[in-house]
Amino acid sequence: MLIIRIVLVMALTITVMHLGLLSGAIAQDAIEVATVRGHLADGNAIWRADDFGWFYYDLDENSGGEELLIKDLEGRRAKKGSIIYSSRTWSKQFEYAPWGSYEVVGLMGKPYLASYPESSFTEEVSSLARGELREILRDEDKEYTLTSNDTLPLAQGYSLLAAGASKKNGVVNFILLKDGKPVYGSVVSIGDTFVYKVNDVPVILAHLANSMRSDDGGFVSVDGVFQISDSPIAKLVEGGVLGIMKLDDLSEDGIEFRNDIELNLKRDSSIHLIPPLLLIVLDQPELIYYPLGIIDDYGVHEIRGPTFSGDSFFPVKAAGYDSTALARWNAANYSGFFFDPKDMLGNEALVLYSVDGRMVSPPTNPIIFKENNTVFQKGFQYTTMLEPREFDFEPWGEYYVINFLGVQWFAGYDSSGTGTKAKKSLLEQEYLGKVLWDTKLQGMTPAGNYTLQEGYEIRIHDVSNDSIFFELSKDGRFIESSVVKPNSTYIYKKDLGDVDDLPVLMVHVDNVFTNGTKGFATIDAIFQISDQYLIPVERGDGIGKMQIAGIYPYGIIMVNDEYIHLNRNSKIYIAPMMNIRVADNDTLRYYLYNEQYVVPAPGAPSISIPDNITSNTPVNISMFEQAAEIRRVDVEIVDSSNRTVFSRDITNLGRGSGEFWLFEWTWNATVLRLSDDNSQIMDMGDNLVPALLRLNQSSPEEQVGVYFNSTGRIGRILDSNSIYYVSRSEYQKLKVASDYDTMIANDTLRRQFIKIEPGVSTLRFQDIVNGRLNPSNENHTLQGTIASLEPHAREVGADPGRYELRARIENAVNAIQVTGEYFNVTPAPMRDIYLGSAEALPGETVSIPVEVPSSGMERAIDLRYDSTIAQALDISGNCSPTWQLDGAQLDGVQLDQGQLGRGEGRIKIHFPTNCSKAELSFRAIGANSSVNINATGWSGFEPEDITNGTITVLPLKSTADETKKGNAPGYAVSLITVSLALVLHLRRRG
């Protein structure tokens, strides 16, 4: 039966089984990018740094110059120049106060140095007026004590060396280093500032507070450090264009961009103003839109809402009555609350009604009424309301959701807000659920098995023209069966919490039919809710500093159940997704925020590898990668047929921190070949080589992994369920109570670890070509003894040709596949004597290659062989090698070469200048035997190694076709991302 698995992926933001677990902050998972919404608008609008959380804003100083203005809209049309992004400079005090202040400008949510006013350490200089944006790297008044010749580390590879302090006049010789090399030196007196300038712009300031010289060297004290980037990170030019915004004005006072083209704010659209800043237009009949800023820098970022102060004041409704509040954050202005722009869903709100000094009291009960039927309320109040949401399959109508603590939850299929009993409302029974899948489908569905979420599976069979037969199971256990007619919905119901017969799965069948041989159905919608994520929400539950005050048919209300102090320079956890940050200022000023841990996806690495590599010669390879939270790094080398010859997991070789990592490794420019037929297999290091094992002729092939130890011997053959073979040394690593010999002698134990039969069991190794397993056509019979199994793997030089280095880098959010790093492998210089091998039937002629190192002088080698098994006939070669054939001897008597008998044949080969290769031809004589051709002497050079040859004479009844072996095909990698031993057991179900 055909199997089709439908994989459903649902990222659950909150994975808790009870709200009691929410008493602390929810740990944020890493995300690739964070987004910040500005408040919604329906016409002309303005967003400033204090109310749009993506703009840079200094809460302590209430400063930030960025602004987005949209004016003169004509319906949905924004004329050229009517969208204005501007940023004005503001003055900021150095953390080391005696230096005074400098000017800052914000751009795309980040602060940059704008200019320095005239001061004791610089003339007035404006970096912004030059169009240069320099990043502020360090601004602090922390004190550092340096001993003589000690360094103060700075950013961008800089460090400040206290090279020497004067004993009498209180001066210090500072030397500035970059990447360990001196770039600038200055003598500074106590109370003065070390200044390093680039193009007249001070980029490093260090204030010398004190110094003392002593016999052991003394010390130097630095109590103020300021640093900006030594080169601009961006260069602005008036008239330049970013996205669709043109830089209209650039001066030392600020910058201004305007849209360079006319725009249509059409419904359901995203408009990129400047690459990280967009306008999102909702899919609504009337114009509703908002700005959206993207954050893709590595690190933990505050996602904030509008700023409020002790003087803020606006009218609100409290329990249906008129009231006033000091602060209000909702889904329209705070990105920490859930908002679905497609369906305009999201109505969470946090209101701060009153503050007594800096203390927020819990609300009073009953509500205090004032004049004109207004009420006075205290404390924080969080509210969220039930909302209807349409099924993605519209004929089903709608269900109800509620957005709670920044996450959308399933509330039920009906609502008692209508005044009737809601039998299928989870919220009424004080529970919240989770939607796993709500989608429309297209296409025909053949009979087979379909996997849903949480272990559910539907099997479709017995399809006829008027019905379809469903079987539902969970975790492999049958639940129920049902006959479903065309244009109807299959519903599986289950008791959840205190709600009886709640539909947890709905499948709509549009049509069923057969083509005469196969049955098909058209399933066009699936809806599934979780039967595991069922969270109680009960009155009185405490969450952070809040308590659920009421569960109503229309929503949930929480209030602070304790006193909350908005102390100066404090961060206060209110509840998940809700924190209050208070300014370090005498004026009470604060905003609501949550934190997002942004980890960008890995970028393309910088790889260093030579263009040409010599075979059988180690080569060092390095790779620099900018990525944080790296989970795994795999590298592979593939040959010109896209077969991997080498693969390694190099994750643990990384050196670095944060998002900057260097990986270095060595490839010996070698490949692995098997000893029995010289066929190639992939060099996977300590990982398993995939193969197909057949225990005997009557058993099926099993997918296994084969481990070769450092000497090339087979150490283990296994899959995820069974061990088929383990060597003595590998057995010891298992730490089994019995020793190896005892295990071999005990039939019961032996069957656990040794299932193969030497001389009978076969292995068929698999290549991976272009990411797919490609079984070899060659069977390798396992030979030898249990203690020393054959074949073994030999490391030999990689064949000359074009190769490619590939890498896969995976971090916490994504992965990147790197290809296209090509290089050439060239032949290694011949330094050895090499004699080839061959096999033949009696009477056949074979050729044996002979190779020696090339040289500018003549060379010679002496060979010995058994002339009773093979008869030397001739020598050939393109460079005219010659030979001297001494014939054979028997009991000290010289024999003619044509005579047979037991004797020693001797050959002396002469290689002319720059000649290094020859071919010797032999006639096979003795059946079912072999003769070694050995190099016994040489002149004109000294070989590093000798490979002797062999001629195997086959039995008379054998045929060449039955005995000749072919080389195994190629190999590559993709399975290296997961340990092969853990996945080889997977099977497709039928």
ZAZA-272804 format. One line per 4 residues: number of its first residue (from 1); their letters; for each residue x, y, z of C-alpha. Coordinates in steps of 0.25 Angstrom, whole numbers. Layout:
<torgus>
NUM> a> X,Y,Z; ...
</torgus>
This chain:
<torgus>
1> mlii> 0,0,0; 5,14,-3; 9,22,9; 8,37,9
5> rivl> 12,44,22; 7,58,24; 17,65,33; 11,76,42
9> vmal> 20,86,48; 15,95,59; 24,103,68; 18,105,81
13> titv> 23,117,88; 18,113,102; 20,98,105; 15,97,119
17> mhlg> 4,89,125; -1,98,136; -1,113,138; 6,111,151
21> llsg> 19,109,143; 18,123,137; 22,129,150; 35,133,145
25> aiaq> 39,138,131; 38,129,119; 51,126,113; 52,131,99
29> daie> 56,122,88; 65,127,78; 59,133,66; 65,137,53
33> vatv> 59,151,52; 51,160,62; 40,170,57; 35,182,64
37> rghl> 21,188,61; 18,203,61; 4,207,65; -7,205,55
41> adgn> -11,217,46; -23,220,37; -18,232,30; -7,243,32
45> aiwr> 2,238,44; 15,240,51; 23,231,59; 35,236,68
49> addf> 46,229,76; 38,229,89; 26,221,83; 32,213,72
53> gwfy> 40,202,79; 49,200,66; 55,214,67; 67,216,76
57> ydld> 63,222,89; 70,226,101; 60,224,113; 69,231,123
61> ensg> 71,243,115; 58,243,108; 65,245,95; 65,239,81
65> geel> 64,247,68; 57,237,58; 43,240,53; 34,234,42
69> likd> 24,244,36; 13,240,26; 5,252,21; -3,257,10
73> legr> -9,244,7; -20,244,-4; -28,231,-1; -18,220,-2
77> rakk> -8,229,-11; 5,234,-5; 11,244,-14; 26,245,-16
81> gsii> 32,252,-4; 20,250,5; 27,239,13; 38,245,21
85> yssr> 48,237,30; 57,247,38; 67,247,49; 72,259,57
89> twsk> 84,259,65; 84,260,80; 95,263,91; 99,251,100
93> qfey> 108,252,112; 121,244,112; 120,233,123; 133,240,127
97> apwg> 126,253,131; 139,262,130; 139,260,115; 126,267,114
101> syev> 117,262,102; 117,258,88; 106,258,77; 98,245,74
105> vglm> 90,242,62; 80,230,60; 79,222,47; 70,210,45
109> gkpy> 69,208,60; 84,209,64; 92,220,69; 104,226,63
113> lasy> 114,237,66; 110,250,59; 120,260,64; 130,265,75
117> pess> 129,279,80; 142,286,82; 148,281,95; 161,279,102
121> ftee> 164,267,93; 159,271,79; 155,282,70; 140,282,66
125> vssl> 138,271,56; 126,266,50; 126,252,44; 112,252,40
129> arge> 114,265,31; 124,256,24; 113,246,22; 121,236,31
133> lrei> 114,227,41; 123,222,51; 118,212,61; 119,215,76
137> lrde> 127,203,82; 130,207,96; 126,218,106; 129,216,120
141> dkey> 135,222,133; 140,209,139; 154,209,145; 165,200,140
145> tlts> 178,197,147; 189,193,138; 203,188,142; 215,192,134
149> ndtl> 215,186,120; 200,182,123; 190,184,112; 175,189,112
153> plaq> 167,181,102; 158,190,93; 149,187,81; 153,184,67
157> gysl> 166,177,71; 172,189,78; 179,189,91; 185,200,99
161> laag> 199,197,105; 205,204,117; 219,204,113; 225,211,124
165> askk> 222,221,135; 231,233,139; 236,233,154; 235,248,156
169> ngvv> 227,256,146; 214,247,146; 214,243,131; 212,230,124
173> nfil> 216,225,110; 204,219,104; 206,210,91; 193,206,83
177> lkdg> 193,193,77; 184,187,66; 185,172,64; 197,172,73
181> kpvy> 205,182,64; 208,197,69; 200,207,61; 202,220,70
185> gsvv> 209,224,82; 207,236,92; 212,241,105; 201,245,114
189> sigd> 201,253,127; 192,249,139; 179,256,137; 180,257,122
193> tfvy> 174,248,111; 181,239,101; 175,242,88; 176,234,75
197> kvnd> 170,240,62; 167,235,49; 165,246,38; 164,256,49
201> vpvi> 153,248,56; 156,243,70; 153,228,70; 159,224,84
205> lahl> 160,233,97; 166,228,110; 167,237,122; 179,235,131
209> ansm> 175,236,145; 188,232,152; 201,225,151; 212,221,160
213> rsdd> 226,216,157; 233,206,166; 245,196,166; 235,185,161
217> ggfv> 229,194,150; 218,201,157; 204,203,151; 195,212,142
221> svdg> 180,215,145; 170,218,134; 156,223,138; 150,227,125
225> vfqi> 149,220,111; 142,224,99; 143,217,85; 136,218,72
229> sdsp> 139,209,59; 152,213,52; 145,213,38; 131,217,35
233> iakl> 121,206,34; 113,214,24; 115,226,15; 103,235,12
237> vegg> 103,243,0; 92,254,-2; 83,249,-14; 87,235,-11
241> vlgi> 75,224,-10; 73,213,0; 61,205,-4; 51,214,-9
245> mkld> 55,226,0; 64,237,-5; 74,244,4; 69,259,2
249> dlse> 76,266,13; 90,263,20; 96,272,30; 103,272,43
253> dgie> 89,274,49; 83,261,43; 78,254,31; 65,253,24
257> frnd> 60,243,14; 47,244,5; 40,234,-4; 46,235,-18
261> ieln> 34,229,-25; 19,230,-23; 13,218,-15; -1,211,-15
265> lkrd> -4,206,-1; -12,195,-6; -19,185,3; -11,173,8
269> ssih> 2,178,4; 16,180,9; 24,192,5; 39,193,7
273> lipp> 43,207,10; 58,205,14; 62,190,15; 59,188,30
277> llli> 47,197,30; 34,193,24; 20,198,23; 9,187,26
281> vldq> -4,190,20; -16,181,25; -25,174,17; -37,183,20
285> peli> -47,191,12; -42,204,19; -28,208,20; -21,202,32
289> yypl> -6,201,33; 6,201,42; 22,202,41; 29,189,44
293> giid> 44,189,47; 53,177,46; 64,173,55; 74,163,50
297> dygv> 86,166,59; 91,155,68; 88,157,83; 77,159,92
301> heir> 68,171,88; 57,179,96; 44,179,88; 37,191,94
305> gptf> 24,198,94; 22,213,95; 28,221,107; 20,227,118
309> sgds> 23,237,129; 17,241,142; 10,252,135; 3,243,125
313> ffpv> -12,244,125; -23,239,116; -38,234,118; -41,219,118
317> kaag> -52,210,122; -52,202,135; -63,192,137; -71,199,127
321> ydst> -70,213,134; -62,225,130; -48,226,136; -34,231,134
325> alar> -20,224,133; -6,227,132; -1,216,122; -7,207,113
329> wnaa> -1,196,104; -9,188,94; -7,179,82; -8,191,73
333> nysg> 5,198,79; 12,187,86; 19,175,79; 19,166,91
337> fffd> 4,164,90; -1,155,79; -6,161,66; -11,155,54
341> pkdm> -11,166,43; -19,156,33; -31,155,42; -29,167,51
345> lgne> -28,158,63; -22,162,76; -28,170,87; -19,168,99
349> alvl> -16,181,107; -9,185,120; -13,198,126; -7,205,138
353> ysvd> -17,213,145; -10,220,156; 4,222,163; 6,227,177
357> grmv> 20,233,175; 27,221,170; 18,211,176; 7,203,169
361> sppt> -4,198,179; -13,186,176; -27,190,171; -37,192,181
365> npii> -51,185,182; -61,190,181; -58,201,170; -58,215,176
369> fken> -68,224,169; -65,239,167; -73,251,161; -80,250,148
373> ntvf> -81,235,149; -66,233,147; -58,223,155; -44,223,161
377> qkgf> -36,210,159; -23,206,164; -11,197,159; -9,189,147
381> qytt> -20,182,139; -18,172,128; -30,168,119; -31,159,107
385> mlep> -44,156,100; -50,144,93; -50,146,78; -56,138,66
389> refd> -47,132,56; -51,127,42; -47,113,39; -37,113,27
393> fepw> -48,104,21; -59,114,20; -71,105,20; -68,100,34
397> geyy> -71,114,39; -63,119,51; -57,115,64; -52,124,76
401> vinf> -38,128,80; -33,136,92; -19,143,92; -13,141,105
405> lgvq> 2,145,109; 6,148,95; 1,134,89; -12,131,82
409> wfag> -20,119,89; -32,111,85; -44,115,93; -55,106,88
413> ydss> -65,104,76; -76,113,82; -77,124,92; -86,127,104
417> gtgt> -84,142,101; -97,140,92; -105,138,105; -107,123,103
421> kakk> -100,111,109; -87,108,102; -85,93,102; -72,93,94
425> slle> -65,105,101; -52,101,107; -51,115,113; -64,114,120
429> qeyl> -58,102,127; -46,110,130; -37,103,120; -29,107,108
433> gkvl> -25,98,96; -15,99,84; -19,98,69; -9,89,62
437> wdtk> -14,90,48; -24,98,41; -23,98,26; -29,95,13
441> lqgm> -22,84,4; -22,82,-11; -20,70,-20; -24,55,-20
445> tpag> -21,46,-8; -19,31,-11; -22,20,-1; -11,19,9
449> nytl> -6,24,23; -6,39,27; 1,43,39; -4,55,47
453> qegy> 1,62,60; 3,56,73; 3,41,69; -10,41,61
457> eiri> -11,34,48; -22,32,38; -22,20,29; -31,21,16
461> hdvs> -35,8,9; -47,2,2; -50,14,-7; -62,13,-15
465> ndsi> -69,23,-24; -79,27,-13; -71,25,0; -57,24,7
469> ffel> -53,16,19; -45,23,30; -38,16,41; -32,25,52
473> skdg> -21,21,61; -12,28,72; 2,23,75; -1,10,67
477> rfie> -13,7,74; -27,6,67; -37,16,72; -49,15,62
481> ssvv> -53,13,48; -63,21,40; -70,21,26; -69,35,20
485> kpns> -78,40,8; -73,50,-2; -75,65,2; -76,62,17
489> tyiy> -67,63,29; -61,52,38; -60,57,52; -53,50,64
493> kkdl> -58,55,77; -51,53,91; -53,58,105; -44,69,109
497> gdvd> -44,74,123; -58,76,127; -63,77,112; -70,65,107
501> dlpv> -69,60,93; -60,72,88; -56,70,73; -41,69,73
505> lmvh> -40,65,58; -48,68,46; -45,64,32; -54,68,20
509> vdnv> -55,59,8; -59,66,-4; -60,55,-14; -57,40,-15
513> ftng> -55,32,-28; -47,20,-34; -40,19,-48; -43,4,-49
517> tkgf> -30,-1,-41; -28,10,-30; -37,17,-21; -35,32,-19
521> atid> -41,43,-10; -40,58,-10; -38,63,4; -38,78,4
525> aifq> -38,82,19; -32,77,32; -34,83,46; -27,78,58
529> isdq> -26,83,73; -16,77,83; -21,67,93; -8,69,101
533> ylip> -6,84,102; -19,87,111; -16,98,121; -24,101,133
537> verg> -27,116,135; -34,118,148; -38,130,156; -27,132,167
541> dgig> -16,127,159; -3,135,161; 5,138,149; 18,147,152
545> kmqi> 13,159,159; -1,157,154; -13,149,158; -25,144,150
549> agiy> -36,152,155; -47,146,147; -50,136,136; -62,141,128
553> pygi> -70,137,116; -64,148,108; -49,147,113; -39,148,124
557> imvn> -35,159,134; -23,159,142; -18,170,153; -6,172,161
561> deyi> -8,165,174; 4,171,181; 11,185,182; 20,188,170
565> hlnr> 31,199,172; 35,206,160; 49,209,165; 59,217,158
569> nski> 67,210,148; 60,197,150; 54,185,142; 41,179,147
573> yiap> 36,166,143; 21,167,142; 17,154,135; 22,146,123
577> mmni> 24,155,111; 22,167,120; 34,175,127; 34,189,131
581> rvad> 47,197,130; 49,210,138; 58,221,134; 70,225,142
585> ndtl> 65,239,144; 58,247,155; 46,248,146; 37,235,146
589> ryyl> 38,230,131; 36,215,127; 32,206,116; 27,191,114
593> yneq> 36,182,108; 39,167,105; 53,161,101; 56,153,88
597> yvvp> 68,145,86; 72,148,71; 81,138,65; 83,140,50
601> apga> 84,129,40; 98,125,37; 104,133,26; 114,128,15
605> psis> 127,125,21; 141,129,16; 148,117,13; 163,116,11
609> ipdn> 168,104,2; 179,103,-8; 176,103,-23; 185,91,-25
613> itsn> 188,80,-15; 198,69,-17; 192,55,-15; 196,48,-2
617> tpvn> 201,61,4; 194,67,16; 187,80,13; 182,90,24
621> ismf> 168,95,22; 162,107,29; 148,113,30; 143,125,36
625> eqaa> 128,126,40; 120,137,45; 109,130,52; 104,128,67
629> eirr> 98,116,74; 105,107,64; 100,92,66; 108,85,55
633> vdve> 118,87,44; 120,76,34; 130,76,23; 132,67,11
637> ivds> 141,66,-1; 135,60,-14; 141,56,-27; 138,60,-41
641> snrt> 126,49,-41; 120,56,-29; 124,44,-20; 129,48,-6
645> vfsr> 143,42,-3; 144,49,11; 135,54,21; 136,59,35
649> ditn> 128,65,47; 137,77,51; 128,84,61; 137,82,72
653> lgrg> 149,88,64; 143,102,65; 150,113,72; 144,126,75
657> sgef> 132,132,83; 119,138,81; 116,139,66; 131,138,61
661> wlfe> 137,124,59; 149,118,52; 150,104,48; 163,97,44
665> wtwn> 165,83,39; 175,74,31; 172,66,19; 183,56,15
669> atvl> 179,56,0; 176,41,2; 164,32,0; 161,18,5
673> rlsd> 162,6,-3; 158,-8,1; 169,-19,1; 161,-30,-6
677> dnsq> 159,-23,-19; 164,-9,-18; 150,-3,-19; 148,11,-12
681> imdm> 139,14,0; 137,27,7; 146,32,18; 137,36,29
685> gdnl> 147,36,40; 140,31,53; 126,31,46; 120,18,40
689> vpal> 121,15,26; 107,11,20; 106,-3,15; 96,-15,12
693> lrln> 99,-28,20; 95,-41,16; 97,-52,27; 96,-63,17
697> qssp> 90,-67,3; 76,-69,9; 75,-56,17; 71,-42,12
701> eeqv> 80,-31,12; 81,-22,24; 84,-7,25; 96,-6,34
705> gvyf> 108,3,37; 122,-1,37; 133,5,46; 147,4,41
709> nstg> 157,7,53; 170,15,51; 178,3,45; 167,1,35
713> rigr> 161,-12,41; 146,-14,42; 143,-11,57; 128,-12,57
717> ilds> 116,-15,48; 103,-11,54; 90,-4,52; 81,3,62
721> nsiy> 75,-10,68; 86,-21,66; 101,-23,66; 106,-32,55
725> yvsr> 120,-32,58; 130,-26,68; 145,-27,68; 153,-30,81
729> seyq> 157,-16,83; 143,-10,81; 137,-20,90; 146,-15,101
733> klkv> 139,-1,99; 126,-7,102; 130,-11,116; 123,-24,116
737> asdy> 125,-33,128; 131,-44,121; 144,-44,113; 144,-46,98
741> dtmi> 149,-60,98; 138,-64,108; 128,-57,99; 133,-65,87
745> andt> 132,-78,94; 118,-75,100; 107,-78,89; 97,-69,95
749> lrrq> 106,-57,97; 112,-59,83; 99,-58,77; 98,-44,83
753> fiki> 111,-39,77; 115,-48,66; 104,-51,55; 113,-51,43
757> epgv> 119,-64,37; 133,-62,31; 134,-68,17; 118,-67,16
761> stlr> 114,-53,20; 115,-42,10; 116,-27,10; 111,-17,-1
765> fqdi> 116,-4,2; 108,9,-2; 113,22,-8; 105,35,-6
769> vngr> 105,42,-19; 98,56,-19; 92,53,-6; 86,39,-9
773> lnps> 90,26,-5; 96,18,-17; 99,3,-14; 111,-3,-20
777> nenh> 110,-14,-30; 121,-22,-23; 119,-32,-12; 131,-34,-2
781> tlqg> 131,-47,5; 135,-46,19; 148,-54,21; 158,-57,31
785> tias> 156,-60,46; 147,-53,56; 159,-47,62; 164,-41,49
789> leph> 153,-39,39; 155,-36,24; 155,-28,15; 162,-16,22
793> arev> 163,-2,17; 176,4,12; 179,19,11; 184,22,-3
797> gadp> 187,35,-10; 175,42,-16; 174,41,-31; 178,53,-39
801> grye> 166,62,-43; 156,73,-40; 150,72,-26; 140,80,-18
805> lrar> 139,84,-3; 125,85,2; 121,89,16; 108,89,24
809> iena> 107,99,35; 95,98,45; 91,107,56; 79,108,66
813> vnai> 70,114,55; 75,110,41; 85,103,33; 93,106,20
817> qvtg> 99,97,10; 112,102,4; 117,97,-10; 126,102,-21
821> eyfn> 139,102,-14; 147,95,-25; 162,91,-25; 171,81,-33
825> vtpa> 178,69,-28; 191,67,-35; 200,54,-35; 210,52,-24
829> pmrd> 224,51,-29; 228,37,-30; 238,33,-19; 236,18,-19
833> iylg> 237,6,-27; 224,1,-31; 221,-13,-38; 207,-16,-42
837> saea> 199,-29,-41; 191,-37,-50; 183,-50,-52; 182,-60,-64
841> lpge> 179,-74,-68; 190,-83,-72; 196,-80,-85; 191,-65,-85
845> tvsi> 200,-53,-86; 199,-42,-76; 206,-28,-74; 212,-23,-61
849> pvev> 214,-8,-60; 227,-4,-54; 230,10,-48; 242,17,-42
853> pssg> 244,32,-38; 247,41,-50; 261,46,-50; 271,54,-59
857> mera> 281,42,-58; 280,27,-62; 274,17,-52; 273,2,-51
861> idlr> 265,-8,-42; 267,-23,-40; 255,-33,-40; 254,-47,-36
865> ydst> 242,-57,-38; 239,-71,-40; 241,-75,-54; 234,-88,-53
869> iaqa> 220,-81,-51; 222,-69,-61; 231,-67,-73; 237,-53,-76
873> ldis> 234,-49,-90; 237,-35,-93; 239,-21,-88; 232,-8,-94
877> gncs> 231,7,-91; 230,20,-98; 243,25,-93; 251,12,-98
881> ptwq> 254,5,-85; 263,-7,-87; 265,-20,-79; 275,-31,-76
885> ldga> 269,-45,-75; 278,-54,-67; 268,-66,-69; 266,-77,-58
889> qldg> 275,-86,-50; 272,-100,-44; 281,-106,-34; 292,-96,-38
893> vqld> 291,-100,-53; 287,-89,-63; 274,-92,-71; 269,-86,-83
897> qgql> 257,-77,-82; 248,-87,-89; 251,-99,-80; 242,-102,-69
901> grge> 246,-105,-55; 248,-100,-41; 257,-88,-42; 259,-73,-40
905> grik> 257,-63,-51; 265,-50,-51; 262,-37,-58; 270,-24,-58
909> ihfp> 263,-12,-64; 270,0,-69; 263,14,-69; 269,25,-77
913> tncs> 269,39,-73; 255,45,-69; 249,31,-72; 241,25,-61
917> kael> 231,15,-66; 232,1,-73; 223,-11,-76; 227,-25,-74
921> sfra> 220,-36,-81; 219,-50,-76; 213,-63,-80; 205,-71,-69
925> igan> 210,-85,-67; 206,-92,-54; 191,-94,-52; 185,-90,-39
929> ssvn> 197,-83,-33; 203,-70,-31; 217,-63,-33; 223,-51,-26
933> inat> 231,-41,-34; 240,-35,-24; 250,-23,-25; 263,-27,-19
937> gwsg> 273,-16,-23; 274,-3,-29; 284,8,-34; 284,23,-37
941> fepe> 273,26,-26; 268,22,-12; 254,18,-12; 245,22,0
945> ditn> 236,10,-1; 234,-3,-10; 221,-9,-15; 224,-23,-21
949> gtit> 215,-29,-31; 208,-43,-32; 203,-51,-44; 192,-60,-40
953> vlpl> 190,-72,-49; 176,-77,-49; 170,-91,-48; 169,-98,-62
957> ksta> 154,-99,-60; 151,-85,-56; 147,-74,-66; 152,-60,-66
961> detk> 138,-55,-66; 136,-62,-53; 148,-57,-46; 150,-43,-50
965> kgna> 146,-32,-41; 141,-18,-44; 143,-6,-36; 132,0,-27
969> pgya> 125,13,-31; 126,26,-24; 121,32,-12; 117,45,-5
973> vsli> 111,51,8; 98,56,13; 95,46,24; 107,52,32
977> tvsl> 98,62,39; 92,51,47; 99,39,53; 97,28,43
981> alvl> 95,17,54; 83,24,58; 75,25,45; 79,12,38
985> hlrr> 67,5,44; 57,14,38; 47,7,28; 36,13,19
989> rg> 23,7,23; 15,-1,13
</torgus>
